[in-house]
Amino acid sequence: MEGCVSLERAFVTNNIDLYYVAYYCFRVIFIHIVPCCALVVLNALLGINRTIIESRFCPGTQLTTSACWSLSSVREN
């Protein structure tokens, strides 16, 4: 009975350290860093848009966010 046979390209077997460094760098960049940076940028844009919308609905008031939104919904009805 035979088990699994692992076949690798000659480049991988000759440069195993380079292969794993490239693999882990690719993984760190595209699996961890890029999504994290995208989340930071999207959260910043969300915060900016939220302040713009709040300034449109409650200009010059010191209301909290929930009070501002409840007043804006009352005005529309």
CORPEGI-V255786 format. One record per backbone hydrogen bond with DSSP energy under -0.5 kcal/mol. CO is the residue of the C=O (numbers start at 1). NH is the residue of the N-H. If there is no record, write none. Layout:
# CORPEGI-V255786
CO:NH / CO:NH
This chain:
# CORPEGI-V255786
4:6 / 5:7 / 9:13 / 10:14 / 11:15 / 13:16 / 15:19 / 16:20 / 17:21 / 18:22 / 19:23 / 20:24 / 21:25 / 22:26 / 23:27 / 24:28 / 25:29 / 26:30 / 27:31 / 27:32 / 28:32 / 28:33 / 29:34 / 32:36 / 33:37 / 34:38 / 35:39 / 36:40 / 37:41 / 38:42 / 39:43 / 40:44 / 41:45 / 42:46 / 43:47 / 44:48 / 45:49 / 46:50 / 47:51 / 48:52 / 49:53 / 50:54 / 51:55 / 52:56 / 53:57 / 54:58 / 58:61 / 64:68 / 65:69 / 66:70 / 67:71 / 68:72 / 69:73 / 70:74 / 71:75 / 72:76 / 73:77
